[in-house]
Amino acid sequence: MDLFNQTDEIQNLLPKNGTVHNHGFVFSNLESDKFYDLFLHSIAWENDETIMYGKRIVTNRKIAWYGENTSSYIHPKITKKVSPFTKDLIEVKKKIEAITGETYNSCLLNLYHNGSEGISWHSDGEAYFKPNGAIASVTFGAERKFAFKHKDTKEVVSLILHHGSLLVMKNETQLYWLHSIPPTKKVHRPRISLTFRTIV
């Protein structure tokens, strides 16, 4: 099931076992262009790392962690240092909090240089995240497909994330659904995602 650019009303995109709201465009083109350029050039980007089958894997995709609590923590199986929120991240965070009615104390930023870089099926259910807490994902830059797959039924729901758009996952979504950004040969521009979360 494909769901594209549903901005007229906020409805749950998942048929069961979780809640995903596509808020559509929440930043103007001018605002989105500004934040895209700011974050592309000012964020302390690092290659993402993880441990798979006992080996350290380094991805081309880059990430950065920012938040209110700047102590180190594990993600996933790798110690990461959290940098303090910048004024630009705080500006985006305040707007997202006003829209979603949620509060967030951290942000994982992802930089996909082009369509060859994606992220495989996974769920964000780490123990240090607020249980069933909201994760708000803001897109700046290239449009990319975002897909969900139910862990039991294997049903797939997908949509396109646009420049300046907001997607929110909450409730039992991470327990029952995987999500991914599939690679594509059609995208040649970078995409930056800001995923606001609550760490406990």
VOBA-1610 file (N, C-alpha, C; in pm, whole numbers, padded with zeros to 5 digits, always signed):
BEGIN
Met+00085-00119+00000Met+00000+00000+00000Met+00089+00123+00000Asp+00071+00212-00099Asp+00150+00333-00107Asp+00064+00452-00069Leu+00119+00539+00014Leu+00047+00657+00061Leu+00134+00778+00036Phe+00091+00869-00051Phe+00175+00980-00092Phe+00114+01114-00052Asn+00193+01194+00019Asn+00162+01335+00040Asn+00021+01357+00094Gln-00016+01285+00198Gln-00147+01302+00258Gln-00140+01410+00365Thr-00171+01535+00325Thr-00153+01648+00414Thr-00285+01712+00454Asp-00398+01669+00394Asp-00525+01735+00423Asp-00572+01706+00565Glu-00552+01585+00613Glu-00591+01551+00749Glu-00491+01450+00803Ile-00475+01453+00935Ile-00381+01362+00998Ile-00454+01233+01032Gln-00410+01124+00972Gln-00469+00995+01001Gln-00358+00894+01024Asn-00391+00788+01092Asn-00293+00684+01119Asn-00266+00607+00990Leu-00140+00603+00947Leu-00105+00534+00824Leu-00093+00383+00842Leu-00085+00339+00968Leu-00072+00196+00993Leu-00209+00133+01016Pro-00232+00013+00962Pro-00362-00051+00979Pro-00385-00106+01119Lys-00276-00128+01196Lys-00289-00186+01330Lys-00155-00177+01402Asn-00160-00198+01534Asn-00039-00217+01616Asn+00059-00101+01610Gly+00011+00020+01612Gly+00102+00134+01613Gly+00037+00258+01555Thr+00106+00370+01565Thr+00053+00496+01515Thr+00162+00571+01439Val+00132+00606+01314Val+00222+00689+01232Val+00140+00800+01171His+00181+00923+01196His+00112+01040+01140His+00204+01112+01042Asn+00155+01129+00921Asn+00227+01208+00820Asn+00169+01349+00821His+00244+01444+00876His+00198+01582+00885His+00224+01659+00756Gly+00294+01596+00662Gly+00322+01664+00535Gly+00416+01781+00553Phe+00397+01883+00468Phe+00486+01999+00471Phe+00458+02086+00594Val+00556+02099+00682Val+00541+02185+00799Val+00639+02303+00795Phe+00732+02300+00701Phe+00823+02412+00677Phe+00805+02461+00534Ser+00812+02592+00515Ser+00803+02648+00380Ser+00928+02611+00301Asn+00925+02629+00170Asn+01043+02602+00088Asn+01161+02688+00131Leu+01133+02813+00166Leu+01240+02904+00209Leu+01302+02855+00339Glu+01218+02818+00436Glu+01269+02765+00562Glu+01346+02634+00541Ser+01290+02546+00459Ser+01352+02416+00435Ser+01487+02432+00368Asp+01497+02522+00270Asp+01625+02547+00203Asp+01728+02601+00302Lys+01683+02689+00392Lys+01773+02747+00491Lys+01828+02640+00584Phe+01739+02557+00638Phe+01784+02454+00732Phe+01868+02347+00663Tyr+01832+02312+00542Tyr+01912+02214+00467Tyr+02056+02262+00453Asp+02074+02385+00411Asp+02209+02440+00392Asp+02283+02452+00525Leu+02212+02497+00630Leu+02274+02512+00762Leu+02323+02378+00816Phe+02236+02278+00813Phe+02272+02149+00872Phe+02373+02074+00787Leu+02366+02090+00657Leu+02462+02022+00569Leu+02604+02067+00600His+02622+02196+00631His+02756+02251+00646His+02799+02277+00791Ser+02706+02273+00887Ser+02744+02309+01024Ser+02742+02192+01122Ile+02679+02082+01085Ile+02668+01968+01176Ile+02799+01889+01179Ala+02834+01837+01296Ala+02957+01757+01311Ala+02929+01613+01266Trp+02922+01594+01134Trp+02887+01463+01078Trp+02998+01361+01098Glu+02959+01237+01128Glu+03052+01125+01139Glu+02991+01003+01071Asn+03074+00916+01016Asn+03024+00792+00960Asn+02959+00708+01069Asp+02845+00648+01037Asp+02778+00562+01135Asp+02856+00432+01149Glu+02854+00377+01270Glu+02923+00251+01298Glu+02829+00159+01375Thr+02845+00030+01353Thr+02772-00069+01430Thr+02853-00198+01435Ile+02810-00291+01516Ile+02875-00421+01525Ile+02781-00526+01469Met+02827-00598+01366Met+02748-00705+01306Met+02833-00831+01300Tyr+02783-00938+01362Tyr+02854-01066+01363Tyr+02996-01051+01416Gly+03010-00964+01517Gly+03138-00944+01581Gly+03233-00852+01508Lys+03189-00795+01396Lys+03276-00706+01318Lys+03222-00564+01320Arg+03313-00468+01325Arg+03275-00327+01320Arg+03246-00287+01176Ile+03126-00235+01152Ile+03084-00193+01019Ile+03073-00041+01017Val+03136+00022+00918Val+03130+00166+00900Val+03051+00195+00772Thr+02947+00278+00782Thr+02861+00308+00668Thr+02903+00438+00599Asn+02863+00452+00472Asn+02884+00578+00403Asn+02790+00686+00456Arg+02671+00643+00496Arg+02576+00736+00558Arg+02639+00795+00684Lys+02618+00923+00704Lys+02676+00989+00821Lys+02566+01028+00919Ile+02604+01036+01046Ile+02509+01069+01152Ile+02569+01170+01247Ala+02485+01224+01332Ala+02529+01311+01442Ala+02421+01307+01549Trp+02463+01304+01675Trp+02370+01304+01789Trp+02380+01438+01862Tyr+02267+01500+01887Tyr+02260+01624+01965Tyr+02151+01608+02070Gly+02165+01679+02182Gly+02063+01667+02284Gly+02087+01755+02405Glu+01998+01740+02501Glu+02007+01815+02627Glu+02105+01748+02722Asn+02107+01615+02723Asn+02201+01540+02806Asn+02319+01501+02718Thr+02435+01558+02742Thr+02549+01540+02654Thr+02644+01432+02702Ser+02599+01343+02789Ser+02682+01229+02831Ser+02684+01124+02720Ser+02788+01043+02718Ser+02799+00938+02617Ser+02698+00827+02645Tyr+02656+00758+02539Tyr+02571+00641+02556Tyr+02593+00548+02438Ile+02530+00431+02442Ile+02555+00327+02344Ile+02449+00329+02235His+02492+00326+02108His+02400+00318+01995His+02469+00261+01872Pro+02423+00152+01815Pro+02394+00031+01889Pro+02526-00042+01907Lys+02564-00071+02028Lys+02689-00138+02068Lys+02812-00051+02043Ile+02793+00075+02009Ile+02904+00168+01987Ile+02880+00290+02076Thr+02983+00332+02149Thr+02969+00450+02234Thr+02965+00576+02148Lys+02862+00657+02166Lys+02845+00781+02092Lys+02844+00899+02188Lys+02902+01009+02146Lys+02903+01131+02225Lys+02794+01225+02174Val+02713+01275+02265Val+02605+01366+02231Val+02655+01510+02242Ser+02636+01588+02135Ser+02671+01730+02136Ser+02551+01812+02183Pro+02573+01927+02243Pro+02460+02010+02288Pro+02381+02065+02170Phe+02251+02077+02187Phe+02164+02132+02083Phe+02218+02268+02034Thr+02218+02288+01903Thr+02250+02419+01846Thr+02122+02503+01846Lys+02136+02633+01825Lys+02018+02720+01823Lys+01925+02685+01706Asp+01982+02640+01594Asp+01900+02602+01479Asp+01822+02474+01507Leu+01885+02377+01573Leu+01814+02255+01610Leu+01703+02285+01711Ile+01731+02375+01805Ile+01630+02414+01903Ile+01511+02480+01834Glu+01540+02562+01731Glu+01431+02627+01656Glu+01341+02524+01590Val+01402+02425+01526Val+01323+02319+01462Val+01249+02239+01568Lys+01316+02205+01678Lys+01256+02124+01784Lys+01132+02191+01842Lys+01139+02320+01867Lys+01026+02391+01926Lys+00904+02387+01834Lys+00930+02400+01703Lys+00818+02396+01609Lys+00757+02257+01604Ile+00841+02154+01605Ile+00792+02016+01600Ile+00716+01982+01728Glu+00765+02029+01843Glu+00696+02005+01969Glu+00558+02072+01970Ala+00549+02191+01913Ala+00421+02261+01907Ala+00322+02187+01818Ile+00371+02129+01710Ile+00284+02057+01616Ile+00239+01924+01674Thr+00331+01851+01736Thr+00303+01715+01781Thr+00248+01707+01923Gly+00266+01812+02003Gly+00224+01807+02142Gly+00313+01719+02228Glu+00430+01685+02177Glu+00527+01603+02248Glu+00649+01687+02285Thr+00734+01633+02373Thr+00862+01697+02404Thr+00974+01599+02372Tyr+01087+01651+02328Tyr+01201+01569+02288Tyr+01328+01625+02350Asn+01419+01535+02391Asn+01544+01582+02452Asn+01668+01540+02375Ser+01649+01478+02257Ser+01764+01441+02176Ser+01724+01436+02030Cys+01826+01438+01944Cys+01801+01434+01801Cys+01913+01357+01732Leu+01876+01254+01658Leu+01970+01183+01571Leu+01953+01239+01431Leu+02061+01293+01375Leu+02058+01344+01239Leu+02125+01242+01147Asn+02067+01221+01030Asn+02123+01132+00929Asn+02148+01209+00800Leu+02262+01183+00736Leu+02295+01243+00608Leu+02312+01132+00505Tyr+02218+01126+00412Tyr+02226+01034+00298Tyr+02276+01114+00179His+02397+01085+00131His+02457+01167+00026His+02384+01158-00107Asn+02326+01041-00135Asn+02249+01019-00257Asn+02165+00893-00238Gly+02096+00853-00346Gly+02005+00740-00335Gly+02071+00606-00310Ser+02202+00596-00333Ser+02270+00468-00308Ser+02280+00438-00159Glu+02263+00539-00076Glu+02270+00522+00068Glu+02129+00515+00126Gly+02104+00409+00201Gly+01975+00392+00267Gly+01997+00333+00404Ile+01892+00275+00458Ile+01905+00204+00586Ile+01810+00086+00582Ser+01859-00030+00623Ser+01783-00155+00612Ser+01674-00162+00718Trp+01591-00266+00707Trp+01479-00284+00800Trp+01528-00289+00945His+01466-00210+01030His+01502-00205+01171His+01388-00139+01248Ser+01394-00147+01379Ser+01303-00072+01465Ser+01386+00001+01569Asp+01335+00115+01615Asp+01406+00198+01712Asp+01354+00167+01853Gly+01388+00050+01902Gly+01336+00008+02032Gly+01442-00005+02139Glu+01550+00074+02126Glu+01657+00065+02224Glu+01607+00097+02365Ala+01670+00036+02463Ala+01624+00046+02601Ala+01631+00189+02655Tyr+01720+00271+02599Tyr+01734+00406+02653Tyr+01633+00505+02594Phe+01548+00460+02500Phe+01442+00545+02450Phe+01319+00533+02540Lys+01242+00640+02549Lys+01117+00638+02623Lys+01027+00528+02567Pro+00975+00437+02651Pro+00890+00329+02602Pro+00768+00383+02527Asn+00750+00335+02404Asn+00639+00378+02318Asn+00637+00529+02295Gly+00752+00592+02313Gly+00761+00736+02294Gly+00755+00775+02148Ala+00725+00903+02124Ala+00716+00954+01988Ala+00855+00978+01929Ile+00870+00947+01802Ile+00989+00982+01725Ile+00943+01067+01608Ala+00989+01191+01603Ala+00947+01286+01501Ala+01059+01302+01400Ser+01031+01270+01273Ser+01132+01273+01168Ser+01104+01385+01069Val+01200+01477+01057Val+01189+01590+00965Val+01286+01568+00849Thr+01240+01591+00728Thr+01322+01574+00608Thr+01358+01709+00548Phe+01486+01725+00519Phe+01534+01839+00439Phe+01619+01784+00325Gly+01592+01829+00203Gly+01670+01782+00089Gly+01590+01690+00001Ala+01658+01588-00053Ala+01597+01500-00153Ala+01478+01424-00096Glu+01378+01401-00180Glu+01265+01317-00143Glu+01310+01171-00143Arg+01266+01096-00042Arg+01301+00954-00034Arg+01179+00873+00010Lys+01176+00751-00036Lys+01072+00657+00006Lys+01102+00607+00146Phe+00997+00599+00229Phe+01007+00549+00366Phe+00906+00437+00379Ala+00951+00320+00422Ala+00863+00203+00423Ala+00853+00141+00561Phe+00735+00087+00592Phe+00710+00011+00714Phe+00676-00133+00677Lys+00720-00229+00760Lys+00684-00369+00739Lys+00647-00432+00873His+00529-00489+00881His+00484-00551+01004His+00569-00674+01034Lys+00611-00688+01159Lys+00702-00796+01195Lys+00639-00934+01182Asp+00507-00944+01199Asp+00440-01074+01193Asp+00375-01099+01057Thr+00293-01006+01011Thr+00217-01027+00888Thr+00297-00995+00762Lys+00407-00919+00776Lys+00493-00876+00665Lys+00422-00775+00573Glu+00308-00723+00615Glu+00240-00618+00538Glu+00329-00496+00529Val+00332-00432+00411Val+00419-00316+00388Val+00334-00192+00362Val+00369-00083+00426Val+00309+00048+00404Val+00423+00144+00371Ser+00409+00223+00266Ser+00518+00314+00228Ser+00465+00450+00188Leu+00550+00549+00195Leu+00516+00685+00157Leu+00643+00757+00115Ile+00627+00874+00055Ile+00740+00958+00017Ile+00755+01071+00117Leu+00877+01088+00168Leu+00907+01198+00259Leu+00962+01315+00178His+00898+01430+00190His+00930+01547+00109His+01016+01648+00185His+01080+01735+00111His+01159+01846+00164His+01071+01934+00252Gly+01104+01940+00383Gly+01026+02021+00476Gly+00909+01950+00539Ser+00905+01816+00531Ser+00791+01741+00583Ser+00823+01679+00719Leu+00716+01637+00788Leu+00726+01579+00922Leu+00649+01448+00928Leu+00714+01343+00979Leu+00651+01214+01004Leu+00672+01179+01150Val+00567+01131+01217Val+00576+01097+01359Val+00535+00952+01380Met+00623+00875+01447Met+00595+00737+01486Met+00578+00733+01637Lys+00475+00665+01687Lys+00457+00659+01832Lys+00376+00536+01872Asn+00348+00529+02003Asn+00277+00417+02063Asn+00352+00286+02036Glu+00287+00182+01988Glu+00350+00050+01976Glu+00419+00028+01841Thr+00442+00134+01766Thr+00498+00120+01631Thr+00630+00043+01631Gln+00722+00078+01720Gln+00854+00014+01720Gln+00847-00132+01764Leu+00744-00167+01840Leu+00729-00305+01888Leu+00682-00398+01776Tyr+00595-00348+01689Tyr+00532-00434+01589Tyr+00579-00410+01445Trp+00646-00296+01419Trp+00681-00262+01281Trp+00830-00235+01267Leu+00885-00275+01151Leu+01018-00234+01108Leu+01001-00118+01010His+01107-00039+00991His+01102+00065+00889His+01238+00075+00820Ser+01237+00132+00701Ser+01359+00139+00622Ser+01353+00255+00524Ile+01472+00295+00476Ile+01487+00386+00363Ile+01555+00304+00253Pro+01481+00254+00154Pro+01543+00168+00053Pro+01633+00247-00042Pro+01745+00190-00084Pro+01831+00256-00183Pro+01758+00272-00316Thr+01799+00372-00393Thr+01741+00398-00524Thr+01844+00463-00614Lys+01836+00434-00743Lys+01926+00496-00840Lys+01870+00628-00894Lys+01750+00662-00852Lys+01683+00780-00907Lys+01716+00909-00832Val+01777+00898-00715Val+01803+01016-00632Val+01952+01047-00635His+01986+01172-00667His+02126+01212-00680His+02165+01324-00584Arg+02069+01370-00504Arg+02094+01479-00409Arg+02096+01424-00267Pro+02159+01497-00175Pro+02158+01454-00034Pro+02021+01473+00030Arg+01994+01390+00129Arg+01879+01407+00217Arg+01929+01411+00360Ile+01879+01506+00437Ile+01909+01515+00580Ile+01780+01486+00656Ser+01788+01394+00752Ser+01673+01370+00839Ser+01710+01406+00982Leu+01618+01472+01049Leu+01631+01503+01191Leu+01527+01419+01264Thr+01572+01326+01347Thr+01478+01240+01419Thr+01485+01274+01568Phe+01382+01345+01611Phe+01375+01390+01750Phe+01316+01279+01836Arg+01380+01253+01952Arg+01346+01141+02038Arg+01353+01185+02184Thr+01308+01096+02272Thr+01322+01118+02416Thr+01403+01003+02475Ile+01518+01037+02532Ile+01604+00939+02598Ile+01580+00945+02747Val+01563+00829+02809Val+01537+00825+02953Val+01655+00760+03025
//
